[in-house]
Amino acid sequence: MSDGRKWVRAPEHDPDLMNSETALRRAAKRAREQARRSAGYVAVYSDVKIVED
């Protein structure tokens, strides 16, 4: 009989999460480069305000 809890892998052992931060940073860098080529600037949220980069 089950007690209703789900088994969760520790993040450091989950193969889906091991390289996710690196992949997200790479995707963000590519998106910024593409935005600069098309619009000439990128709007980013920095501290508590939106800044054009």
mmCIF entry with sequence, helices, sheets and N, C-alpha, C, O atoms, coordinates in Angstrom:
data_MODEL
# 
_entry.id   MODEL 
# 
_entity.id                         1 
_entity.type                       polymer 
_entity.pdbx_number_of_molecules   1 
# 
_entity_poly.entity_id                      1 
_entity_poly.type                           'polypeptide(L)' 
_entity_poly.nstd_linkage                   no 
_entity_poly.nstd_monomer                   no 
_entity_poly.pdbx_seq_one_letter_code       MSDGRKWVRAPEHDPDLMNSETALRRAAKRAREQARRSAGYVAVYSDVKIVED 
_entity_poly.pdbx_seq_one_letter_code_can   MSDGRKWVRAPEHDPDLMNSETALRRAAKRAREQARRSAGYVAVYSDVKIVED 
_entity_poly.pdbx_strand_id                 A 
# 
loop_
_entity_poly_seq.entity_id 
_entity_poly_seq.num 
_entity_poly_seq.mon_id 
_entity_poly_seq.hetero 
1 1  MET n 
1 2  SER n 
1 3  ASP n 
1 4  GLY n 
1 5  ARG n 
1 6  LYS n 
1 7  TRP n 
1 8  VAL n 
1 9  ARG n 
1 10 ALA n 
1 11 PRO n 
1 12 GLU n 
1 13 HIS n 
1 14 ASP n 
1 15 PRO n 
1 16 ASP n 
1 17 LEU n 
1 18 MET n 
1 19 ASN n 
1 20 SER n 
1 21 GLU n 
1 22 THR n 
1 23 ALA n 
1 24 LEU n 
1 25 ARG n 
1 26 ARG n 
1 27 ALA n 
1 28 ALA n 
1 29 LYS n 
1 30 ARG n 
1 31 ALA n 
1 32 ARG n 
1 33 GLU n 
1 34 GLN n 
1 35 ALA n 
1 36 ARG n 
1 37 ARG n 
1 38 SER n 
1 39 ALA n 
1 40 GLY n 
1 41 TYR n 
1 42 VAL n 
1 43 ALA n 
1 44 VAL n 
1 45 TYR n 
1 46 SER n 
1 47 ASP n 
1 48 VAL n 
1 49 LYS n 
1 50 ILE n 
1 51 VAL n 
1 52 GLU n 
1 53 ASP n 
# 
_struct_asym.id          A 
_struct_asym.entity_id   1 
# 
loop_
_struct_conf.conf_type_id 
_struct_conf.id 
_struct_conf.pdbx_PDB_helix_id 
_struct_conf.beg_label_comp_id 
_struct_conf.beg_label_asym_id 
_struct_conf.beg_label_seq_id 
_struct_conf.pdbx_beg_PDB_ins_code 
_struct_conf.end_label_comp_id 
_struct_conf.end_label_asym_id 
_struct_conf.end_label_seq_id 
_struct_conf.pdbx_end_PDB_ins_code 
_struct_conf.beg_auth_comp_id 
_struct_conf.beg_auth_asym_id 
_struct_conf.beg_auth_seq_id 
_struct_conf.end_auth_comp_id 
_struct_conf.end_auth_asym_id 
_struct_conf.end_auth_seq_id 
_struct_conf.pdbx_PDB_helix_class 
_struct_conf.details 
_struct_conf.pdbx_PDB_helix_length 
HELX_P HELX_P1 AA1 PRO A 11 ? HIS A 13 ? PRO A 11 HIS A 13 5 ? 3  
HELX_P HELX_P2 AA2 PRO A 15 ? MET A 18 ? PRO A 15 MET A 18 1 ? 4  
HELX_P HELX_P3 AA3 SER A 20 ? ALA A 39 ? SER A 20 ALA A 39 1 ? 20 
# 
_struct_conf_type.id          HELX_P 
_struct_conf_type.criteria    ? 
_struct_conf_type.reference   ? 
# 
_struct_sheet.id               AA1 
_struct_sheet.type             ? 
_struct_sheet.number_strands   2 
_struct_sheet.details          ? 
# 
_struct_sheet_order.sheet_id     AA1 
_struct_sheet_order.range_id_1   1 
_struct_sheet_order.range_id_2   2 
_struct_sheet_order.offset       ? 
_struct_sheet_order.sense        anti-parallel 
# 
loop_
_struct_sheet_range.sheet_id 
_struct_sheet_range.id 
_struct_sheet_range.beg_label_comp_id 
_struct_sheet_range.beg_label_asym_id 
_struct_sheet_range.beg_label_seq_id 
_struct_sheet_range.pdbx_beg_PDB_ins_code 
_struct_sheet_range.end_label_comp_id 
_struct_sheet_range.end_label_asym_id 
_struct_sheet_range.end_label_seq_id 
_struct_sheet_range.pdbx_end_PDB_ins_code 
_struct_sheet_range.beg_auth_comp_id 
_struct_sheet_range.beg_auth_asym_id 
_struct_sheet_range.beg_auth_seq_id 
_struct_sheet_range.end_auth_comp_id 
_struct_sheet_range.end_auth_asym_id 
_struct_sheet_range.end_auth_seq_id 
AA1 1 ALA A 43 ? SER A 46 ? ALA A 43 SER A 46 
AA1 2 LYS A 49 ? GLU A 52 ? LYS A 49 GLU A 52 
# 
loop_
_atom_site.group_PDB 
_atom_site.id 
_atom_site.type_symbol 
_atom_site.label_atom_id 
_atom_site.label_alt_id 
_atom_site.label_comp_id 
_atom_site.label_asym_id 
_atom_site.label_entity_id 
_atom_site.label_seq_id 
_atom_site.pdbx_PDB_ins_code 
_atom_site.Cartn_x 
_atom_site.Cartn_y 
_atom_site.Cartn_z 
_atom_site.occupancy 
_atom_site.B_iso_or_equiv 
_atom_site.pdbx_formal_charge 
_atom_site.auth_seq_id 
_atom_site.auth_comp_id 
_atom_site.auth_asym_id 
_atom_site.auth_atom_id 
_atom_site.pdbx_PDB_model_num 
ATOM 1   N N  . MET A 1 1  ? 0.835  -1.172 0.000   1.00 0.00 ? 1  MET A N  1 
ATOM 2   C CA . MET A 1 1  ? 0.000  0.000  0.000   1.00 0.00 ? 1  MET A CA 1 
ATOM 3   C C  . MET A 1 1  ? 0.886  1.244  0.000   1.00 0.00 ? 1  MET A C  1 
ATOM 4   O O  . MET A 1 1  ? 1.927  1.267  0.656   1.00 0.00 ? 1  MET A O  1 
ATOM 5   N N  . SER A 1 2  ? 0.488  2.245  -0.711  1.00 0.00 ? 2  SER A N  1 
ATOM 6   C CA . SER A 1 2  ? 1.253  3.472  -0.840  1.00 0.00 ? 2  SER A CA 1 
ATOM 7   C C  . SER A 1 2  ? 0.792  4.499  0.188   1.00 0.00 ? 2  SER A C  1 
ATOM 8   O O  . SER A 1 2  ? -0.386 4.561  0.541   1.00 0.00 ? 2  SER A O  1 
ATOM 9   N N  . ASP A 1 3  ? 1.751  5.309  0.666   1.00 0.00 ? 3  ASP A N  1 
ATOM 10  C CA . ASP A 1 3  ? 1.392  6.350  1.629   1.00 0.00 ? 3  ASP A CA 1 
ATOM 11  C C  . ASP A 1 3  ? 1.127  7.679  0.938   1.00 0.00 ? 3  ASP A C  1 
ATOM 12  O O  . ASP A 1 3  ? 0.911  8.683  1.618   1.00 0.00 ? 3  ASP A O  1 
ATOM 13  N N  . GLY A 1 4  ? 1.137  7.720  -0.408  1.00 0.00 ? 4  GLY A N  1 
ATOM 14  C CA . GLY A 1 4  ? 0.795  8.917  -1.147  1.00 0.00 ? 4  GLY A CA 1 
ATOM 15  C C  . GLY A 1 4  ? 1.966  9.811  -1.485  1.00 0.00 ? 4  GLY A C  1 
ATOM 16  O O  . GLY A 1 4  ? 1.808  10.755 -2.259  1.00 0.00 ? 4  GLY A O  1 
ATOM 17  N N  . ARG A 1 5  ? 3.156  9.542  -0.920  1.00 0.00 ? 5  ARG A N  1 
ATOM 18  C CA . ARG A 1 5  ? 4.322  10.363 -1.209  1.00 0.00 ? 5  ARG A CA 1 
ATOM 19  C C  . ARG A 1 5  ? 4.997  9.887  -2.484  1.00 0.00 ? 5  ARG A C  1 
ATOM 20  O O  . ARG A 1 5  ? 5.022  8.693  -2.782  1.00 0.00 ? 5  ARG A O  1 
ATOM 21  N N  . LYS A 1 6  ? 5.539  10.827 -3.225  1.00 0.00 ? 6  LYS A N  1 
ATOM 22  C CA . LYS A 1 6  ? 6.269  10.492 -4.437  1.00 0.00 ? 6  LYS A CA 1 
ATOM 23  C C  . LYS A 1 6  ? 7.759  10.498 -4.134  1.00 0.00 ? 6  LYS A C  1 
ATOM 24  O O  . LYS A 1 6  ? 8.233  11.313 -3.343  1.00 0.00 ? 6  LYS A O  1 
ATOM 25  N N  . TRP A 1 7  ? 8.487  9.602  -4.755  1.00 0.00 ? 7  TRP A N  1 
ATOM 26  C CA . TRP A 1 7  ? 9.928  9.545  -4.603  1.00 0.00 ? 7  TRP A CA 1 
ATOM 27  C C  . TRP A 1 7  ? 10.541 10.605 -5.503  1.00 0.00 ? 7  TRP A C  1 
ATOM 28  O O  . TRP A 1 7  ? 10.223 10.663 -6.691  1.00 0.00 ? 7  TRP A O  1 
ATOM 29  N N  . VAL A 1 8  ? 11.411 11.438 -4.961  1.00 0.00 ? 8  VAL A N  1 
ATOM 30  C CA . VAL A 1 8  ? 12.040 12.509 -5.709  1.00 0.00 ? 8  VAL A CA 1 
ATOM 31  C C  . VAL A 1 8  ? 13.543 12.310 -5.653  1.00 0.00 ? 8  VAL A C  1 
ATOM 32  O O  . VAL A 1 8  ? 14.122 12.086 -4.590  1.00 0.00 ? 8  VAL A O  1 
ATOM 33  N N  . ARG A 1 9  ? 14.174 12.400 -6.847  1.00 0.00 ? 9  ARG A N  1 
ATOM 34  C CA . ARG A 1 9  ? 15.629 12.277 -6.901  1.00 0.00 ? 9  ARG A CA 1 
ATOM 35  C C  . ARG A 1 9  ? 16.283 13.542 -6.369  1.00 0.00 ? 9  ARG A C  1 
ATOM 36  O O  . ARG A 1 9  ? 15.749 14.643 -6.508  1.00 0.00 ? 9  ARG A O  1 
ATOM 37  N N  . ALA A 1 10 ? 17.437 13.368 -5.763  1.00 0.00 ? 10 ALA A N  1 
ATOM 38  C CA . ALA A 1 10 ? 18.202 14.538 -5.333  1.00 0.00 ? 10 ALA A CA 1 
ATOM 39  C C  . ALA A 1 10 ? 18.671 15.268 -6.584  1.00 0.00 ? 10 ALA A C  1 
ATOM 40  O O  . ALA A 1 10 ? 19.089 14.617 -7.541  1.00 0.00 ? 10 ALA A O  1 
ATOM 41  N N  . PRO A 1 11 ? 18.616 16.610 -6.611  1.00 0.00 ? 11 PRO A N  1 
ATOM 42  C CA . PRO A 1 11 ? 18.983 17.375 -7.814  1.00 0.00 ? 11 PRO A CA 1 
ATOM 43  C C  . PRO A 1 11 ? 20.375 17.047 -8.343  1.00 0.00 ? 11 PRO A C  1 
ATOM 44  O O  . PRO A 1 11 ? 20.583 17.039 -9.556  1.00 0.00 ? 11 PRO A O  1 
ATOM 45  N N  . GLU A 1 12 ? 21.324 16.779 -7.463  1.00 0.00 ? 12 GLU A N  1 
ATOM 46  C CA . GLU A 1 12 ? 22.678 16.499 -7.937  1.00 0.00 ? 12 GLU A CA 1 
ATOM 47  C C  . GLU A 1 12 ? 22.801 15.149 -8.636  1.00 0.00 ? 12 GLU A C  1 
ATOM 48  O O  . GLU A 1 12 ? 23.814 14.880 -9.282  1.00 0.00 ? 12 GLU A O  1 
ATOM 49  N N  . HIS A 1 13 ? 21.786 14.300 -8.518  1.00 0.00 ? 13 HIS A N  1 
ATOM 50  C CA . HIS A 1 13 ? 21.807 12.994 -9.176  1.00 0.00 ? 13 HIS A CA 1 
ATOM 51  C C  . HIS A 1 13 ? 20.816 12.881 -10.323 1.00 0.00 ? 13 HIS A C  1 
ATOM 52  O O  . HIS A 1 13 ? 20.774 11.857 -11.005 1.00 0.00 ? 13 HIS A O  1 
ATOM 53  N N  . ASP A 1 14 ? 20.030 13.903 -10.541 1.00 0.00 ? 14 ASP A N  1 
ATOM 54  C CA . ASP A 1 14 ? 19.019 13.872 -11.597 1.00 0.00 ? 14 ASP A CA 1 
ATOM 55  C C  . ASP A 1 14 ? 19.673 14.237 -12.928 1.00 0.00 ? 14 ASP A C  1 
ATOM 56  O O  . ASP A 1 14 ? 20.139 15.364 -13.093 1.00 0.00 ? 14 ASP A O  1 
ATOM 57  N N  . PRO A 1 15 ? 19.715 13.301 -13.882 1.00 0.00 ? 15 PRO A N  1 
ATOM 58  C CA . PRO A 1 15 ? 20.389 13.574 -15.154 1.00 0.00 ? 15 PRO A CA 1 
ATOM 59  C C  . PRO A 1 15 ? 19.764 14.722 -15.938 1.00 0.00 ? 15 PRO A C  1 
ATOM 60  O O  . PRO A 1 15 ? 20.455 15.367 -16.727 1.00 0.00 ? 15 PRO A O  1 
ATOM 61  N N  . ASP A 1 16 ? 18.473 14.996 -15.742 1.00 0.00 ? 16 ASP A N  1 
ATOM 62  C CA . ASP A 1 16 ? 17.833 16.099 -16.448 1.00 0.00 ? 16 ASP A CA 1 
ATOM 63  C C  . ASP A 1 16 ? 18.267 17.456 -15.900 1.00 0.00 ? 16 ASP A C  1 
ATOM 64  O O  . ASP A 1 16 ? 18.236 18.452 -16.622 1.00 0.00 ? 16 ASP A O  1 
ATOM 65  N N  . LEU A 1 17 ? 18.665 17.501 -14.650 1.00 0.00 ? 17 LEU A N  1 
ATOM 66  C CA . LEU A 1 17 ? 19.030 18.771 -14.033 1.00 0.00 ? 17 LEU A CA 1 
ATOM 67  C C  . LEU A 1 17 ? 20.535 19.026 -13.997 1.00 0.00 ? 17 LEU A C  1 
ATOM 68  O O  . LEU A 1 17 ? 20.964 20.156 -13.765 1.00 0.00 ? 17 LEU A O  1 
ATOM 69  N N  . MET A 1 18 ? 21.329 17.998 -14.223 1.00 0.00 ? 18 MET A N  1 
ATOM 70  C CA . MET A 1 18 ? 22.772 18.137 -14.069 1.00 0.00 ? 18 MET A CA 1 
ATOM 71  C C  . MET A 1 18 ? 23.365 19.230 -14.948 1.00 0.00 ? 18 MET A C  1 
ATOM 72  O O  . MET A 1 18 ? 24.225 19.980 -14.485 1.00 0.00 ? 18 MET A O  1 
ATOM 73  N N  . ASN A 1 19 ? 22.937 19.343 -16.188 1.00 0.00 ? 19 ASN A N  1 
ATOM 74  C CA . ASN A 1 19 ? 23.494 20.334 -17.103 1.00 0.00 ? 19 ASN A CA 1 
ATOM 75  C C  . ASN A 1 19 ? 22.486 21.395 -17.512 1.00 0.00 ? 19 ASN A C  1 
ATOM 76  O O  . ASN A 1 19 ? 22.710 22.123 -18.479 1.00 0.00 ? 19 ASN A O  1 
ATOM 77  N N  . SER A 1 20 ? 21.382 21.491 -16.789 1.00 0.00 ? 20 SER A N  1 
ATOM 78  C CA . SER A 1 20 ? 20.331 22.422 -17.194 1.00 0.00 ? 20 SER A CA 1 
ATOM 79  C C  . SER A 1 20 ? 20.755 23.882 -17.043 1.00 0.00 ? 20 SER A C  1 
ATOM 80  O O  . SER A 1 20 ? 20.399 24.711 -17.880 1.00 0.00 ? 20 SER A O  1 
ATOM 81  N N  . GLU A 1 21 ? 21.504 24.211 -16.001 1.00 0.00 ? 21 GLU A N  1 
ATOM 82  C CA . GLU A 1 21 ? 21.923 25.600 -15.822 1.00 0.00 ? 21 GLU A CA 1 
ATOM 83  C C  . GLU A 1 21 ? 22.834 26.040 -16.960 1.00 0.00 ? 21 GLU A C  1 
ATOM 84  O O  . GLU A 1 21 ? 22.701 27.153 -17.469 1.00 0.00 ? 21 GLU A O  1 
ATOM 85  N N  . THR A 1 22 ? 23.750 25.179 -17.356 1.00 0.00 ? 22 THR A N  1 
ATOM 86  C CA . THR A 1 22 ? 24.650 25.489 -18.468 1.00 0.00 ? 22 THR A CA 1 
ATOM 87  C C  . THR A 1 22 ? 23.856 25.682 -19.754 1.00 0.00 ? 22 THR A C  1 
ATOM 88  O O  . THR A 1 22 ? 24.124 26.608 -20.520 1.00 0.00 ? 22 THR A O  1 
ATOM 89  N N  . ALA A 1 23 ? 22.889 24.817 -19.989 1.00 0.00 ? 23 ALA A N  1 
ATOM 90  C CA . ALA A 1 23 ? 22.074 24.922 -21.197 1.00 0.00 ? 23 ALA A CA 1 
ATOM 91  C C  . ALA A 1 23 ? 21.241 26.210 -21.189 1.00 0.00 ? 23 ALA A C  1 
ATOM 92  O O  . ALA A 1 23 ? 21.099 26.857 -22.226 1.00 0.00 ? 23 ALA A O  1 
ATOM 93  N N  . LEU A 1 24 ? 20.693 26.584 -20.036 1.00 0.00 ? 24 LEU A N  1 
ATOM 94  C CA . LEU A 1 24 ? 19.906 27.816 -19.950 1.00 0.00 ? 24 LEU A CA 1 
ATOM 95  C C  . LEU A 1 24 ? 20.771 29.052 -20.188 1.00 0.00 ? 24 LEU A C  1 
ATOM 96  O O  . LEU A 1 24 ? 20.345 29.993 -20.858 1.00 0.00 ? 24 LEU A O  1 
ATOM 97  N N  . ARG A 1 25 ? 21.976 29.050 -19.642 1.00 0.00 ? 25 ARG A N  1 
ATOM 98  C CA . ARG A 1 25 ? 22.889 30.182 -19.862 1.00 0.00 ? 25 ARG A CA 1 
ATOM 99  C C  . ARG A 1 25 ? 23.278 30.294 -21.335 1.00 0.00 ? 25 ARG A C  1 
ATOM 100 O O  . ARG A 1 25 ? 23.350 31.396 -21.880 1.00 0.00 ? 25 ARG A O  1 
ATOM 101 N N  . ARG A 1 26 ? 23.528 29.154 -21.976 1.00 0.00 ? 26 ARG A N  1 
ATOM 102 C CA . ARG A 1 26 ? 23.871 29.140 -23.400 1.00 0.00 ? 26 ARG A CA 1 
ATOM 103 C C  . ARG A 1 26 ? 22.703 29.642 -24.240 1.00 0.00 ? 26 ARG A C  1 
ATOM 104 O O  . ARG A 1 26 ? 22.909 30.402 -25.186 1.00 0.00 ? 26 ARG A O  1 
ATOM 105 N N  . ALA A 1 27 ? 21.489 29.234 -23.913 1.00 0.00 ? 27 ALA A N  1 
ATOM 106 C CA . ALA A 1 27 ? 20.301 29.676 -24.648 1.00 0.00 ? 27 ALA A CA 1 
ATOM 107 C C  . ALA A 1 27 ? 20.061 31.175 -24.454 1.00 0.00 ? 27 ALA A C  1 
ATOM 108 O O  . ALA A 1 27 ? 19.679 31.870 -25.395 1.00 0.00 ? 27 ALA A O  1 
ATOM 109 N N  . ALA A 1 28 ? 20.284 31.671 -23.238 1.00 0.00 ? 28 ALA A N  1 
ATOM 110 C CA . ALA A 1 28 ? 20.101 33.104 -22.977 1.00 0.00 ? 28 ALA A CA 1 
ATOM 111 C C  . ALA A 1 28 ? 21.120 33.925 -23.757 1.00 0.00 ? 28 ALA A C  1 
ATOM 112 O O  . ALA A 1 28 ? 20.789 34.976 -24.306 1.00 0.00 ? 28 ALA A O  1 
ATOM 113 N N  . LYS A 1 29 ? 22.354 33.447 -23.805 1.00 0.00 ? 29 LYS A N  1 
ATOM 114 C CA . LYS A 1 29 ? 23.397 34.152 -24.556 1.00 0.00 ? 29 LYS A CA 1 
ATOM 115 C C  . LYS A 1 29 ? 23.035 34.212 -26.039 1.00 0.00 ? 29 LYS A C  1 
ATOM 116 O O  . LYS A 1 29 ? 23.181 35.255 -26.677 1.00 0.00 ? 29 LYS A O  1 
ATOM 117 N N  . ARG A 1 30 ? 22.569 33.105 -26.577 1.00 0.00 ? 30 ARG A N  1 
ATOM 118 C CA . ARG A 1 30 ? 22.171 33.055 -27.985 1.00 0.00 ? 30 ARG A CA 1 
ATOM 119 C C  . ARG A 1 30 ? 20.989 33.968 -28.259 1.00 0.00 ? 30 ARG A C  1 
ATOM 120 O O  . ARG A 1 30 ? 20.940 34.620 -29.303 1.00 0.00 ? 30 ARG A O  1 
ATOM 121 N N  . ALA A 1 31 ? 20.035 34.024 -27.339 1.00 0.00 ? 31 ALA A N  1 
ATOM 122 C CA . ALA A 1 31 ? 18.862 34.892 -27.508 1.00 0.00 ? 31 ALA A CA 1 
ATOM 123 C C  . ALA A 1 31 ? 19.270 36.367 -27.475 1.00 0.00 ? 31 ALA A C  1 
ATOM 124 O O  . ALA A 1 31 ? 18.757 37.167 -28.257 1.00 0.00 ? 31 ALA A O  1 
ATOM 125 N N  . ARG A 1 32 ? 20.198 36.734 -26.566 1.00 0.00 ? 32 ARG A N  1 
ATOM 126 C CA . ARG A 1 32 ? 20.676 38.115 -26.522 1.00 0.00 ? 32 ARG A CA 1 
ATOM 127 C C  . ARG A 1 32 ? 21.393 38.499 -27.811 1.00 0.00 ? 32 ARG A C  1 
ATOM 128 O O  . ARG A 1 32 ? 21.199 39.597 -28.333 1.00 0.00 ? 32 ARG A O  1 
ATOM 129 N N  . GLU A 1 33 ? 22.223 37.589 -28.324 1.00 0.00 ? 33 GLU A N  1 
ATOM 130 C CA . GLU A 1 33 ? 22.932 37.875 -29.579 1.00 0.00 ? 33 GLU A CA 1 
ATOM 131 C C  . GLU A 1 33 ? 21.953 38.076 -30.734 1.00 0.00 ? 33 GLU A C  1 
ATOM 132 O O  . GLU A 1 33 ? 22.121 38.982 -31.550 1.00 0.00 ? 33 GLU A O  1 
ATOM 133 N N  . GLN A 1 34 ? 20.941 37.230 -30.793 1.00 0.00 ? 34 GLN A N  1 
ATOM 134 C CA . GLN A 1 34 ? 19.945 37.328 -31.860 1.00 0.00 ? 34 GLN A CA 1 
ATOM 135 C C  . GLN A 1 34 ? 19.138 38.629 -31.729 1.00 0.00 ? 34 GLN A C  1 
ATOM 136 O O  . GLN A 1 34 ? 18.839 39.268 -32.738 1.00 0.00 ? 34 GLN A O  1 
ATOM 137 N N  . ALA A 1 35 ? 18.789 39.020 -30.515 1.00 0.00 ? 35 ALA A N  1 
ATOM 138 C CA . ALA A 1 35 ? 18.035 40.260 -30.303 1.00 0.00 ? 35 ALA A CA 1 
ATOM 139 C C  . ALA A 1 35 ? 18.871 41.475 -30.696 1.00 0.00 ? 35 ALA A C  1 
ATOM 140 O O  . ALA A 1 35 ? 18.348 42.425 -31.279 1.00 0.00 ? 35 ALA A O  1 
ATOM 141 N N  . ARG A 1 36 ? 20.152 41.452 -30.385 1.00 0.00 ? 36 ARG A N  1 
ATOM 142 C CA . ARG A 1 36 ? 21.023 42.571 -30.761 1.00 0.00 ? 36 ARG A CA 1 
ATOM 143 C C  . ARG A 1 36 ? 21.128 42.705 -32.279 1.00 0.00 ? 36 ARG A C  1 
ATOM 144 O O  . ARG A 1 36 ? 21.157 43.814 -32.813 1.00 0.00 ? 36 ARG A O  1 
ATOM 145 N N  . ARG A 1 37 ? 21.185 41.565 -32.966 1.00 0.00 ? 37 ARG A N  1 
ATOM 146 C CA . ARG A 1 37 ? 21.276 41.611 -34.432 1.00 0.00 ? 37 ARG A CA 1 
ATOM 147 C C  . ARG A 1 37 ? 20.001 42.152 -35.047 1.00 0.00 ? 37 ARG A C  1 
ATOM 148 O O  . ARG A 1 37 ? 20.059 42.880 -36.038 1.00 0.00 ? 37 ARG A O  1 
ATOM 149 N N  . SER A 1 38 ? 18.861 41.818 -34.488 1.00 0.00 ? 38 SER A N  1 
ATOM 150 C CA . SER A 1 38 ? 17.603 42.228 -35.100 1.00 0.00 ? 38 SER A CA 1 
ATOM 151 C C  . SER A 1 38 ? 17.131 43.612 -34.631 1.00 0.00 ? 38 SER A C  1 
ATOM 152 O O  . SER A 1 38 ? 16.649 44.403 -35.442 1.00 0.00 ? 38 SER A O  1 
ATOM 153 N N  . ALA A 1 39 ? 17.263 43.909 -33.347 1.00 0.00 ? 39 ALA A N  1 
ATOM 154 C CA . ALA A 1 39 ? 16.740 45.175 -32.819 1.00 0.00 ? 39 ALA A CA 1 
ATOM 155 C C  . ALA A 1 39 ? 17.843 46.169 -32.468 1.00 0.00 ? 39 ALA A C  1 
ATOM 156 O O  . ALA A 1 39 ? 17.580 47.367 -32.371 1.00 0.00 ? 39 ALA A O  1 
ATOM 157 N N  . GLY A 1 40 ? 19.051 45.701 -32.279 1.00 0.00 ? 40 GLY A N  1 
ATOM 158 C CA . GLY A 1 40 ? 20.149 46.581 -31.926 1.00 0.00 ? 40 GLY A CA 1 
ATOM 159 C C  . GLY A 1 40 ? 20.362 46.733 -30.435 1.00 0.00 ? 40 GLY A C  1 
ATOM 160 O O  . GLY A 1 40 ? 21.385 47.273 -30.015 1.00 0.00 ? 40 GLY A O  1 
ATOM 161 N N  . TYR A 1 41 ? 19.433 46.274 -29.631 1.00 0.00 ? 41 TYR A N  1 
ATOM 162 C CA . TYR A 1 41 ? 19.582 46.337 -28.178 1.00 0.00 ? 41 TYR A CA 1 
ATOM 163 C C  . TYR A 1 41 ? 18.790 45.202 -27.542 1.00 0.00 ? 41 TYR A C  1 
ATOM 164 O O  . TYR A 1 41 ? 17.986 44.536 -28.194 1.00 0.00 ? 41 TYR A O  1 
ATOM 165 N N  . VAL A 1 42 ? 19.037 45.001 -26.262 1.00 0.00 ? 42 VAL A N  1 
ATOM 166 C CA . VAL A 1 42 ? 18.324 43.986 -25.504 1.00 0.00 ? 42 VAL A CA 1 
ATOM 167 C C  . VAL A 1 42 ? 17.827 44.633 -24.217 1.00 0.00 ? 42 VAL A C  1 
ATOM 168 O O  . VAL A 1 42 ? 18.598 45.294 -23.521 1.00 0.00 ? 42 VAL A O  1 
ATOM 169 N N  . ALA A 1 43 ? 16.574 44.453 -23.900 1.00 0.00 ? 43 ALA A N  1 
ATOM 170 C CA . ALA A 1 43 ? 16.022 44.937 -22.639 1.00 0.00 ? 43 ALA A CA 1 
ATOM 171 C C  . ALA A 1 43 ? 16.172 43.826 -21.607 1.00 0.00 ? 43 ALA A C  1 
ATOM 172 O O  . ALA A 1 43 ? 15.717 42.702 -21.823 1.00 0.00 ? 43 ALA A O  1 
ATOM 173 N N  . VAL A 1 44 ? 16.813 44.147 -20.483 1.00 0.00 ? 44 VAL A N  1 
ATOM 174 C CA . VAL A 1 44 ? 17.025 43.164 -19.425 1.00 0.00 ? 44 VAL A CA 1 
ATOM 175 C C  . VAL A 1 44 ? 16.556 43.724 -18.095 1.00 0.00 ? 44 VAL A C  1 
ATOM 176 O O  . VAL A 1 44 ? 16.538 44.938 -17.892 1.00 0.00 ? 44 VAL A O  1 
ATOM 177 N N  . TYR A 1 45 ? 16.183 42.842 -17.203 1.00 0.00 ? 45 TYR A N  1 
ATOM 178 C CA . TYR A 1 45 ? 15.771 43.225 -15.854 1.00 0.00 ? 45 TYR A CA 1 
ATOM 179 C C  . TYR A 1 45 ? 17.011 43.172 -14.972 1.00 0.00 ? 45 TYR A C  1 
ATOM 180 O O  . TYR A 1 45 ? 17.561 42.095 -14.741 1.00 0.00 ? 45 TYR A O  1 
ATOM 181 N N  . SER A 1 46 ? 17.453 44.315 -14.481 1.00 0.00 ? 46 SER A N  1 
ATOM 182 C CA . SER A 1 46 ? 18.656 44.406 -13.671 1.00 0.00 ? 46 SER A CA 1 
ATOM 183 C C  . SER A 1 46 ? 18.310 45.087 -12.361 1.00 0.00 ? 46 SER A C  1 
ATOM 184 O O  . SER A 1 46 ? 17.745 46.181 -12.358 1.00 0.00 ? 46 SER A O  1 
ATOM 185 N N  . ASP A 1 47 ? 18.639 44.459 -11.262 1.00 0.00 ? 47 ASP A N  1 
ATOM 186 C CA . ASP A 1 47 ? 18.283 44.939 -9.922  1.00 0.00 ? 47 ASP A CA 1 
ATOM 187 C C  . ASP A 1 47 ? 16.758 45.072 -9.848  1.00 0.00 ? 47 ASP A C  1 
ATOM 188 O O  . ASP A 1 47 ? 16.054 44.064 -9.786  1.00 0.00 ? 47 ASP A O  1 
ATOM 189 N N  . VAL A 1 48 ? 16.254 46.280 -9.854  1.00 0.00 ? 48 VAL A N  1 
ATOM 190 C CA . VAL A 1 48 ? 14.802 46.463 -9.745  1.00 0.00 ? 48 VAL A CA 1 
ATOM 191 C C  . VAL A 1 48 ? 14.239 47.283 -10.891 1.00 0.00 ? 48 VAL A C  1 
ATOM 192 O O  . VAL A 1 48 ? 13.160 47.863 -10.771 1.00 0.00 ? 48 VAL A O  1 
ATOM 193 N N  . LYS A 1 49 ? 14.968 47.335 -12.012 1.00 0.00 ? 49 LYS A N  1 
ATOM 194 C CA . LYS A 1 49 ? 14.471 48.113 -13.130 1.00 0.00 ? 49 LYS A CA 1 
ATOM 195 C C  . LYS A 1 49 ? 14.840 47.454 -14.465 1.00 0.00 ? 49 LYS A C  1 
ATOM 196 O O  . LYS A 1 49 ? 15.717 46.592 -14.521 1.00 0.00 ? 49 LYS A O  1 
ATOM 197 N N  . ILE A 1 50 ? 14.172 47.865 -15.512 1.00 0.00 ? 50 ILE A N  1 
ATOM 198 C CA . ILE A 1 50 ? 14.444 47.355 -16.854 1.00 0.00 ? 50 ILE A CA 1 
ATOM 199 C C  . ILE A 1 50 ? 15.468 48.270 -17.509 1.00 0.00 ? 50 ILE A C  1 
ATOM 200 O O  . ILE A 1 50 ? 15.309 49.491 -17.527 1.00 0.00 ? 50 ILE A O  1 
ATOM 201 N N  . VAL A 1 51 ? 16.520 47.663 -18.047 1.00 0.00 ? 51 VAL A N  1 
ATOM 202 C CA . VAL A 1 51 ? 17.622 48.410 -18.632 1.00 0.00 ? 51 VAL A CA 1 
ATOM 203 C C  . VAL A 1 51 ? 17.828 47.943 -20.064 1.00 0.00 ? 51 VAL A C  1 
ATOM 204 O O  . VAL A 1 51 ? 17.758 46.746 -20.343 1.00 0.00 ? 51 VAL A O  1 
ATOM 205 N N  . GLU A 1 52 ? 18.084 48.882 -20.978 1.00 0.00 ? 52 GLU A N  1 
ATOM 206 C CA . GLU A 1 52 ? 18.419 48.511 -22.357 1.00 0.00 ? 52 GLU A CA 1 
ATOM 207 C C  . GLU A 1 52 ? 19.918 48.280 -22.425 1.00 0.00 ? 52 GLU A C  1 
ATOM 208 O O  . GLU A 1 52 ? 20.712 49.140 -22.043 1.00 0.00 ? 52 GLU A O  1 
ATOM 209 N N  . ASP A 1 53 ? 20.289 47.121 -22.911 1.00 0.00 ? 53 ASP A N  1 
ATOM 210 C CA . ASP A 1 53 ? 21.704 46.748 -22.997 1.00 0.00 ? 53 ASP A CA 1 
ATOM 211 C C  . ASP A 1 53 ? 22.155 46.790 -24.443 1.00 0.00 ? 53 ASP A C  1 
ATOM 212 O O  . ASP A 1 53 ? 23.318 46.508 -24.735 1.00 0.00 ? 53 ASP A O  1 
# 
